[in-house]
Structure formats: structure tokens, C-alpha cells
Amino acid sequence: MADLILLNKPYQVLSQFTDDAGRDTLAKFVRTPGFYPAGRLDYDSEGLLLLCNDGRLQQRISDPRFKLWKTYWVQLEGQITMEAQLALKNGVLLKDGPTRPAKVKAIDQPPLWERNPPIRQRKQQATSWIEISINEGKNRQVRRMCAEVGFPVLRLVRTRIGDWALDGLLPGQHRRQSVHLPDKPPRPAEKRRSRRS
């Protein structure tokens, strides 16, 4: 058995426990020793962050080879088009390579907490929301994907990682649960060496 902490990381909090510049870190919200983040969530993003006290579980969550789906609610500048949604679904070409296909759908404004500080938006500029799920972890990937199709991100909230979800956690709140690990964790499929005939 391993233990997992599900934290709703607030806006402008680092996904680490120390910072020389004096910014808010996880230490402000999680005081249980021995837990470390499995993966990261950007300083200016909010939502679900998982912390583990077991290296095997941490690897299963954070290693991109295991392809856990991560779901986000994203507020965009402008009214998202069907063409842009289709481009996101098919994968877009970023400077560090193409993205895998994503799961994308337009949604109504979700029932979220007020962000502190609130987002900056122009009164005359329409906004829209999408739910997007990806199973890879390029740096600031969702923000860059949305910008690439012409819709900059105003707010980004991660709601789910694999089978784990926020489920009512408010910013700064967390809950702890036990996770059963198999005796031998499955290994990602390895490429077979090609043989020349």
C-alpha cells in the first residue's frame, strides 16, 4: 500500500516545497512529511496535484510512458470555433514537436471558485470554455496548444489525473487516500530490436 495526497493547488503556488524568491509553495498547504509531487502544475495554473510517499506510485503517475489522461477546464480568449477544436483533437505542431491527439469539447462556464486575483479580461472580448484531456506532458502544453490554434488561455484548472479527481476540494484543501500497488508494477512496452536478415 502507498499513500496519496490529492491537493487543489491554488493559483500562483509553486509545485515544490521551497523557493528562494519567497513565492508560495506546497509547504503552505501540505505539512505531512515524506510526500513529494508526482508531476507538476504550472505556477499560474490551478487544480489537481498529486503527492506520493512511494517512488513506484510516483513513477506510475508522472512517467509519460504510462500515458495517464489529464483533464483540464480552460477559459479561452474568444469564442472557440469548431475548426480550432478539431485541430486540438488531431494534435498540433509545437516548436518541440507534434502533440498527440487530445479529447476536446466546448463546455458551459463550470462551477468554479473565484480566482484570487481574478483573471484580466477586456470587457468587449468574449470568452469561452473547453474541457481538454491529454496523455502527455510537454512544458505548458495546453496553453501552447490553445495559443497555436488562435485562442490564448485566460484560466486553466486541472480537474482530473487518471482515476483521481478534485471532487469538491477547494483551493488549498487536500485529502489523503491509500492506493494498492501490485507486487510488480507493469513495465511500458519496450521496442523490439530489429534484426537484419
Residue frames as qw, qx, qy, qz and C-alpha x, y, z in Angstrom:
[[0.000, 0.887, 0.462, 0.000, 0.00, 0.00, 0.00],
 [0.374, 0.106, -0.008, 0.921, 1.05, 3.58, -0.68],
 [0.007, -0.742, -0.486, 0.462, -0.50, 6.87, 0.36],
 [0.295, 0.417, 0.406, 0.758, -1.54, 9.66, -1.95],
 [0.020, -0.582, -0.365, 0.727, -2.46, 13.27, -1.23],
 [0.274, 0.610, 0.553, 0.498, -4.85, 14.98, -3.62],
 [0.215, -0.508, -0.202, 0.809, -4.32, 18.74, -3.42],
 [0.331, 0.846, 0.375, 0.185, -6.21, 21.55, -5.11],
 [0.540, -0.149, 0.021, 0.828, -3.19, 23.73, -5.88],
 [0.119, 0.874, 0.299, -0.365, -4.15, 27.41, -5.82],
 [0.515, 0.798, 0.060, 0.307, -3.15, 29.94, -8.46],
 [0.202, 0.805, -0.379, 0.409, 0.41, 31.29, -8.12],
 [0.715, -0.538, 0.434, -0.105, 1.72, 28.46, -5.94],
 [0.283, 0.574, -0.751, -0.164, 4.84, 26.53, -6.94],
 [0.953, -0.055, -0.209, -0.213, 4.65, 22.74, -7.28],
 [0.641, 0.227, -0.555, 0.479, 7.57, 22.34, -4.85],
 [0.598, -0.657, -0.428, 0.168, 8.23, 22.82, -1.15],
 [0.449, -0.589, -0.014, 0.672, 10.89, 25.55, -1.14],
 [0.460, 0.751, 0.253, 0.400, 11.59, 28.74, -3.07],
 [0.531, -0.174, -0.133, 0.818, 14.45, 31.20, -2.67],
 [0.042, 0.335, 0.247, 0.908, 12.34, 34.03, -4.10],
 [0.157, 0.101, 0.566, -0.803, 9.73, 33.85, -1.35],
 [0.530, -0.051, -0.427, -0.731, 6.82, 32.68, -3.50],
 [0.764, -0.186, 0.373, -0.493, 4.09, 30.44, -2.06],
 [0.279, 0.315, -0.894, -0.151, 4.93, 26.74, -2.19],
 [0.686, -0.240, -0.638, -0.256, 3.28, 23.43, -1.31],
 [0.384, -0.034, -0.690, 0.613, 4.66, 23.78, 2.23],
 [0.261, -0.122, 0.183, -0.940, 1.90, 26.30, 2.94],
 [0.741, -0.050, -0.152, -0.652, -0.77, 23.64, 2.38],
 [0.937, -0.032, -0.347, -0.028, 0.80, 20.18, 2.94],
 [0.206, -0.755, 0.528, -0.329, 2.67, 19.69, 6.20],
 [0.958, -0.163, 0.221, -0.086, 2.81, 15.89, 6.17],
 [0.140, -0.688, 0.654, 0.281, 6.47, 14.80, 5.82],
 [0.471, -0.126, 0.852, 0.190, 7.60, 12.29, 3.23],
 [0.561, 0.629, 0.536, -0.050, 5.27, 13.32, 0.38],
 [0.211, -0.394, 0.415, 0.793, 6.54, 14.60, -2.96],
 [0.574, 0.533, 0.054, -0.619, 4.68, 15.81, -6.06],
 [0.597, 0.121, 0.734, 0.299, 4.13, 13.32, -8.86],
 [0.340, 0.596, 0.473, 0.552, 4.45, 15.63, -11.84],
 [0.186, -0.210, -0.156, 0.947, 3.96, 19.37, -11.88],
 [0.147, 0.812, 0.553, 0.112, 1.33, 22.04, -12.36],
 [0.381, 0.473, 0.027, 0.794, 2.41, 25.46, -13.59],
 [0.194, -0.179, -0.422, 0.867, 2.68, 28.39, -11.17],
 [0.302, 0.142, -0.017, -0.942, -0.15, 30.20, -12.96],
 [0.558, -0.144, -0.680, -0.453, -2.40, 27.12, -13.26],
 [0.508, -0.307, 0.476, -0.649, -4.79, 25.74, -10.65],
 [0.873, 0.010, -0.214, -0.438, -6.27, 22.43, -9.69],
 [0.962, -0.256, 0.068, -0.059, -5.35, 18.84, -9.01],
 [0.287, 0.662, -0.670, 0.176, -1.81, 17.97, -7.96],
 [0.944, -0.245, -0.209, -0.074, -0.94, 14.51, -6.64],
 [0.030, -0.715, 0.636, -0.289, 1.71, 13.93, -3.96],
 [0.921, -0.036, -0.380, -0.073, 3.05, 10.47, -3.10],
 [0.455, -0.712, 0.518, -0.133, 5.09, 8.82, -0.36],
 [0.822, -0.045, 0.551, 0.136, 6.09, 5.90, -2.60],
 [0.081, -0.530, 0.537, 0.652, 8.52, 6.05, -5.51],
 [0.231, 0.162, 0.895, 0.346, 6.78, 3.38, -7.57],
 [0.177, 0.752, 0.619, -0.144, 3.44, 5.18, -7.40],
 [0.030, -0.791, 0.098, 0.604, 5.13, 8.49, -8.13],
 [0.168, -0.282, 0.726, 0.604, 6.66, 6.98, -11.28],
 [0.223, 0.420, 0.861, 0.180, 3.36, 5.50, -12.47],
 [0.116, 0.853, 0.415, -0.296, 1.70, 8.90, -12.20],
 [0.023, -0.853, 0.181, 0.489, 4.43, 11.15, -13.56],
 [0.376, -0.252, 0.727, 0.516, 6.16, 8.97, -16.18],
 [0.497, 0.438, -0.162, -0.731, 4.75, 9.88, -19.63],
 [0.208, 0.188, -0.916, -0.285, 5.27, 6.28, -20.77],
 [0.097, 0.279, 0.907, -0.300, 2.25, 5.24, -18.69],
 [0.094, -0.263, -0.515, -0.810, 0.07, 7.79, -20.55],
 [0.045, -0.530, -0.718, 0.448, -2.31, 8.78, -17.77],
 [0.089, 0.665, 0.447, 0.591, -5.00, 11.10, -19.11],
 [0.213, -0.338, -0.374, 0.837, -5.07, 14.56, -17.53],
 [0.072, 0.709, 0.613, 0.341, -8.22, 16.69, -17.86],
 [0.215, -0.196, -0.166, 0.942, -8.42, 20.48, -17.71],
 [0.164, 0.851, 0.497, -0.036, -11.14, 23.14, -17.78],
 [0.448, -0.085, 0.190, 0.869, -9.79, 26.01, -19.83],
 [0.190, 0.867, 0.323, -0.329, -11.13, 29.54, -20.25],
 [0.574, 0.173, 0.405, 0.690, -10.13, 30.99, -23.61],
 [0.070, 0.544, -0.009, -0.836, -9.96, 34.46, -25.04],
 [0.360, 0.244, -0.534, -0.725, -12.50, 34.49, -27.87],
 [0.831, 0.082, 0.273, -0.478, -15.30, 32.13, -28.89],
 [0.378, -0.303, 0.841, 0.242, -13.73, 28.76, -29.70],
 [0.619, 0.386, -0.319, -0.605, -14.53, 27.51, -33.21],
 [0.966, 0.042, 0.217, -0.135, -15.22, 24.00, -34.43],
 [0.708, 0.611, -0.289, 0.205, -12.12, 24.25, -36.61],
 [0.015, -0.679, 0.594, -0.431, -9.93, 25.05, -33.61],
 [0.764, -0.290, 0.460, -0.348, -11.46, 22.18, -31.61],
 [0.952, 0.304, 0.016, -0.024, -10.80, 19.79, -34.49],
 [0.460, 0.695, -0.456, 0.312, -7.18, 20.95, -34.71],
 [0.341, -0.566, 0.613, -0.433, -6.70, 20.30, -30.98],
 [0.909, -0.048, 0.311, -0.272, -8.30, 16.88, -31.30],
 [0.875, 0.461, -0.112, 0.098, -5.98, 15.94, -34.16],
 [0.734, -0.378, 0.069, 0.559, -2.85, 17.28, -32.45],
 [0.257, 0.966, -0.028, 0.008, -0.97, 20.46, -33.27],
 [0.776, 0.273, -0.162, 0.545, 2.63, 21.13, -34.21],
 [0.376, -0.920, 0.027, 0.107, 4.57, 22.95, -31.48],
 [0.210, 0.848, -0.486, 0.029, 8.19, 24.09, -31.55],
 [0.281, -0.460, 0.834, -0.122, 9.25, 20.93, -29.69],
 [0.019, 0.011, -0.965, -0.261, 7.26, 18.62, -31.95],
 [0.487, -0.291, -0.481, -0.668, 3.70, 17.49, -32.63],
 [0.433, -0.203, 0.614, -0.627, 1.26, 16.75, -29.82],
 [0.055, 0.176, 0.980, 0.073, -0.73, 13.58, -29.55],
 [0.301, -0.476, -0.526, -0.637, -4.44, 13.80, -30.35],
 [0.076, -0.034, 0.593, -0.801, -6.45, 15.28, -27.48],
 [0.091, -0.584, -0.804, -0.062, -10.01, 14.86, -26.27],
 [0.047, -0.067, -0.076, 0.994, -11.74, 18.23, -26.58],
 [0.051, -0.644, -0.718, -0.259, -15.26, 19.59, -26.16],
 [0.072, -0.427, 0.043, -0.900, -16.79, 23.03, -25.65],
 [0.353, -0.456, -0.769, 0.276, -18.48, 23.41, -22.24],
 [0.216, -0.880, -0.225, -0.359, -20.52, 26.00, -20.38],
 [0.040, 0.653, -0.496, 0.571, -18.71, 28.01, -17.73],
 [0.643, -0.182, -0.730, 0.142, -18.06, 25.42, -15.00],
 [0.520, -0.809, -0.157, -0.226, -18.97, 25.95, -11.32],
 [0.684, 0.166, -0.360, 0.612, -15.55, 27.09, -10.11],
 [0.442, -0.686, -0.279, 0.506, -14.35, 29.14, -7.15],
 [0.200, 0.979, -0.032, 0.030, -13.38, 32.79, -7.67],
 [0.796, 0.184, -0.149, 0.557, -9.73, 33.08, -8.59],
 [0.313, -0.941, 0.012, 0.129, -7.55, 35.33, -6.45],
 [0.204, 0.435, 0.061, -0.875, -6.51, 37.57, -8.10],
 [0.690, 0.520, 0.433, -0.257, -9.25, 37.47, -10.77],
 [0.634, 0.206, 0.487, 0.564, -8.35, 36.99, -14.42],
 [0.034, 0.532, -0.115, -0.838, -7.67, 40.02, -16.57],
 [0.375, 0.391, 0.755, 0.370, -10.07, 40.25, -19.47],
 [0.039, 0.018, -0.197, -0.979, -11.29, 43.00, -21.75],
 [0.430, 0.323, 0.534, -0.652, -14.94, 43.91, -21.33],
 [0.611, 0.515, -0.162, -0.579, -15.54, 43.81, -25.08],
 [0.286, 0.401, -0.853, -0.175, -13.75, 40.46, -25.53],
 [0.895, -0.150, -0.101, -0.407, -15.88, 37.31, -25.50],
 [0.126, -0.464, 0.867, -0.131, -14.54, 34.25, -23.72],
 [0.871, 0.006, -0.310, -0.381, -15.36, 30.54, -23.94],
 [0.531, -0.483, 0.669, -0.194, -14.57, 27.32, -22.09],
 [0.761, 0.261, -0.554, -0.215, -13.36, 23.92, -23.22],
 [0.794, -0.430, 0.424, -0.075, -12.64, 20.65, -21.50],
 [0.605, 0.615, -0.502, -0.051, -9.42, 19.14, -22.84],
 [0.857, -0.393, 0.334, 0.007, -7.72, 15.86, -21.94],
 [0.487, 0.695, -0.529, -0.005, -4.15, 14.98, -22.90],
 [0.951, -0.299, 0.063, 0.055, -1.95, 11.97, -22.12],
 [0.717, 0.265, -0.137, 0.630, 1.48, 13.56, -22.43],
 [0.424, -0.823, -0.218, 0.308, 3.30, 16.33, -20.60],
 [0.519, 0.429, 0.053, 0.737, 5.15, 18.83, -22.74],
 [0.258, -0.261, -0.335, 0.868, 6.05, 22.08, -20.94],
 [0.253, 0.414, 0.209, -0.849, 2.95, 24.34, -20.66],
 [0.194, 0.104, 0.862, 0.457, 1.37, 22.12, -23.28],
 [0.147, 0.687, 0.711, -0.039, -2.31, 23.06, -23.03],
 [0.014, -0.827, -0.066, 0.558, -1.53, 26.78, -23.07],
 [0.123, -0.443, 0.595, 0.660, 0.70, 26.41, -26.10],
 [0.220, 0.294, 0.882, 0.296, -1.78, 24.20, -27.96],
 [0.128, 0.799, 0.552, -0.203, -4.60, 26.69, -27.47],
 [0.050, -0.769, 0.172, 0.614, -2.42, 29.64, -28.48],
 [0.256, -0.182, 0.760, 0.569, -1.33, 27.73, -31.59],
 [0.141, 0.489, 0.803, 0.311, -4.95, 27.48, -32.79],
 [0.042, 0.463, 0.213, 0.859, -5.59, 31.16, -32.04],
 [0.546, -0.688, -0.286, -0.383, -7.24, 31.11, -28.61],
 [0.230, 0.436, -0.617, 0.614, -4.99, 32.27, -25.74],
 [0.557, -0.417, -0.705, 0.139, -5.68, 30.80, -22.30],
 [0.219, -0.689, 0.109, -0.682, -7.09, 33.07, -19.59],
 [0.568, -0.450, 0.532, -0.437, -7.55, 30.44, -16.90],
 [0.653, 0.218, -0.714, -0.128, -6.52, 26.79, -16.64],
 [0.596, -0.397, 0.502, -0.485, -7.77, 24.36, -13.98],
 [0.376, 0.187, -0.900, -0.120, -6.75, 20.68, -13.88],
 [0.705, -0.262, 0.121, -0.648, -9.69, 18.62, -12.67],
 [0.968, -0.086, 0.187, -0.144, -8.54, 15.01, -13.12],
 [0.143, 0.610, -0.771, -0.116, -5.45, 12.79, -13.43],
 [0.235, 0.041, -0.969, -0.060, -6.26, 9.21, -14.39],
 [0.415, -0.506, -0.744, -0.137, -8.91, 7.98, -11.94],
 [0.346, -0.449, -0.459, 0.684, -8.28, 10.79, -9.41],
 [0.063, 0.682, 0.384, 0.619, -10.40, 13.96, -9.45],
 [0.002, 0.341, -0.313, 0.887, -10.84, 17.15, -7.43],
 [0.452, -0.457, -0.757, -0.114, -14.35, 16.10, -6.32],
 [0.385, -0.845, -0.333, -0.163, -15.21, 19.20, -4.30],
 [0.644, -0.339, -0.142, 0.671, -11.77, 20.19, -3.00],
 [0.097, 0.989, 0.109, 0.001, -11.44, 23.97, -2.72],
 [0.496, 0.692, -0.336, 0.403, -8.13, 25.80, -3.36],
 [0.053, -0.596, 0.625, -0.502, -5.58, 24.80, -0.71],
 [0.804, -0.232, 0.365, -0.409, -7.64, 21.83, 0.51],
 [0.380, 0.382, -0.828, -0.155, -6.40, 18.26, 0.24],
 [0.882, -0.237, 0.201, -0.355, -7.40, 14.74, 1.14],
 [0.064, -0.507, 0.859, 0.038, -5.38, 11.60, 1.67],
 [0.925, 0.074, 0.048, -0.369, -6.10, 8.11, 0.41],
 [0.539, -0.380, 0.735, 0.157, -4.41, 4.74, 0.27],
 [0.667, 0.531, -0.341, -0.397, -3.53, 3.14, -3.05],
 [0.879, -0.161, 0.447, 0.046, -2.92, -0.57, -3.57],
 [0.256, 0.709, -0.571, -0.326, 0.15, -1.25, -5.67],
 [0.972, 0.147, -0.162, -0.088, 0.70, -4.56, -7.48],
 [0.809, -0.447, 0.236, 0.302, 3.70, -6.60, -6.36],
 [0.501, -0.117, 0.452, 0.729, 5.41, -5.93, -9.67],
 [0.308, 0.693, 0.114, -0.642, 4.40, -2.75, -11.50],
 [0.767, 0.484, 0.386, 0.169, 3.76, -3.31, -15.20],
 [0.368, -0.415, 0.332, 0.763, 6.54, -2.05, -17.44],
 [0.489, 0.679, -0.053, -0.545, 5.82, 0.02, -20.52],
 [0.909, 0.321, 0.243, 0.104, 6.16, -1.98, -23.71],
 [0.324, -0.641, 0.458, 0.524, 9.72, -1.94, -24.96],
 [0.632, 0.643, -0.252, -0.353, 10.55, -1.72, -28.62],
 [0.926, -0.057, 0.322, 0.186, 11.96, -4.92, -30.02],
 [0.197, -0.619, 0.514, 0.560, 15.33, -4.68, -31.66],
 [0.768, 0.556, -0.049, -0.315, 15.05, -5.01, -35.38],
 [0.673, -0.281, 0.610, 0.310, 17.10, -7.79, -36.93],
 [0.378, 0.620, -0.433, -0.534, 18.61, -7.55, -40.33],
 [0.945, 0.142, 0.272, -0.110, 18.03, -10.60, -42.48]]
